[in-house]
Amino acid sequence: MHQITGTTPTGPEIRYWSTGPSGPRVLMIMGFGMRGDLWRPQIEGLSGHEVAWFDNRGIGESQPGPKRFWTMKDMARDALRVMDALGWEDAHLVGVSMGGMVAQECALMAESRFRSLTLIATHEGGRFAWMPSRKGLRTWLEVNFAPESERFAALERLLYPEAWLRQADREALRERMTQQIGRRARRATLFAQLHAVLRHDAGERLRALRLPT
């Protein structure tokens, strides 16, 4: 699959990639602590589209910027700068988990630039946002803050049902996860992203959106 890569001309520098010479444009935003390349199965599935993805600030090959902590709006501006760097006037917008929160802010900032909004495993934030179970929260903390040797087992428990794991090729799954996730993000970045998640509140503002969602 032929792909191009680039970096936003303004800072913090955000590294992005795109593939597909034609077809509907799709911008994909990854979630907490993960590199944009984790979208690879979906990118391959959208081979008839022009798809772009990127590393959020402080992740992978993207700079963290001058702020110690940042907000969803900061990351939304990063996503819009990626579109500008690509020369895209509009696109379908997809975000998962924290990336879905970033996508919400993108749509609220520049609704006319998006043909649709797809939100996966995310929420609108605010005081009454859905909270995970105690077990889910503990597993999420293990994925992001436990020693490296324990991370992949925790990630398997977080993402996949036990019934599916019992019949899965665990060695192939672990190899794929290692290739996609690689080394964990710096703690400073994880805490900065957590700060953005806890401050996210788009609830009432989302009512104003009119694009297909």
Long-range contacts (C-beta under 8 A, 24 or more apart in sequence): 1-43, 1-44, 1-47, 6-85, 6-86, 7-85, 8-78, 8-81, 8-82, 8-84, 8-85, 9-85, 10-81, 11-63, 11-65, 12-57, 12-62, 12-63, 12-64, 12-65, 12-66, 12-78, 13-62, 13-63, 14-54, 14-55, 14-56, 14-57, 14-62, 14-63, 14-78, 14-81, 14-82, 15-54, 15-55, 15-60, 15-61, 15-62, 16-52, 16-53, 16-54, 16-55, 16-82, 16-85, 16-86, 17-52, 17-53, 17-54, 18-50, 18-51, 18-52, 18-53, 18-86, 19-43, 19-50, 19-51, 20-46, 20-47, 20-48, 20-49, 20-50, 20-51, 21-50, 22-50, 23-48, 23-49, 23-50, 24-49, 24-50, 24-92, 24-115, 25-49, 25-50, 25-51, 25-52, 25-88, 25-90, 25-91, 25-92, 26-50, 26-51, 26-52, 26-91, 26-92, 26-93, 26-94, 27-52, 27-53, 27-79, 27-82, 27-83, 27-88, 27-91, 27-92, 27-93, 27-94, 28-52, 28-53, 28-94, 28-95, 28-99, 29-53, 29-54, 29-56, 29-79, 29-93, 29-94, 29-95, 29-96, 29-99, 29-100, 29-102, 29-103, 29-106, 30-55, 30-56, 30-59, 30-96, 30-99, 31-95, 31-96, 31-97, 31-98, 31-99, 31-100, 31-121, 31-122, 32-97, 32-98, 32-144, 32-190, 32-193, 32-194, 32-197, 33-59, 33-143, 33-144, 33-184, 33-185, 33-189, 33-190, 33-193, 34-59, 34-181, 35-59, 35-60, 35-180, 35-181, 35-182, 36-60, 37-180, 38-180, 38-181, 40-180, 42-94, 52-82, 52-83, 52-86, 52-88, 52-91, 54-78, 54-79, 54-82, 56-99, 56-102, 56-193, 57-189, 58-185, 58-186, 58-188, 58-189, 58-192, 58-193, 59-185, 59-189, 64-188, 64-189, 64-192, 67-192, 68-188, 68-192, 69-191, 69-192, 69-195, 69-196, 70-192, 70-195, 70-196, 71-195, 71-196, 71-199, 71-200, 72-101, 72-102, 72-104, 72-105, 72-196, 72-197, 72-199, 72-200, 72-202, 73-105, 73-109, 74-196, 75-102, 75-105, 75-196, 76-102, 76-103, 76-105, 76-106, 76-108, 76-109, 77-109, 79-103, 79-106, 80-106, 80-109, 80-110, 80-113, 83-113, 89-113, 90-114, 90-115, 91-115, 92-116, 92-118, 93-117, 93-118, 94-118, 94-120, 95-119, 95-120, 95-122, 96-120, 96-121, 96-122, 97-121, 97-122, 98-122, 98-193, 98-196, 98-197, 101-125, 101-196, 101-197, 101-200, 101-202, 104-202, 104-206, 105-202, 107-209, 107-211, 107-213, 108-202, 108-205, 108-206, 108-208, 108-209, 111-209, 111-210, 111-211, 114-211, 115-211, 115-212, 116-211, 116-212, 116-213, 117-209, 117-211, 117-212, 117-213, 118-213, 119-213, 124-200, 124-201, 124-202, 124-203, 124-206, 125-197, 125-199, 125-200, 125-201, 125-202, 125-203, 126-200, 126-201, 126-202, 126-203, 127-201, 129-200, 144-184, 144-190, 145-187, 145-190, 148-184, 151-184, 152-177, 152-178, 155-181
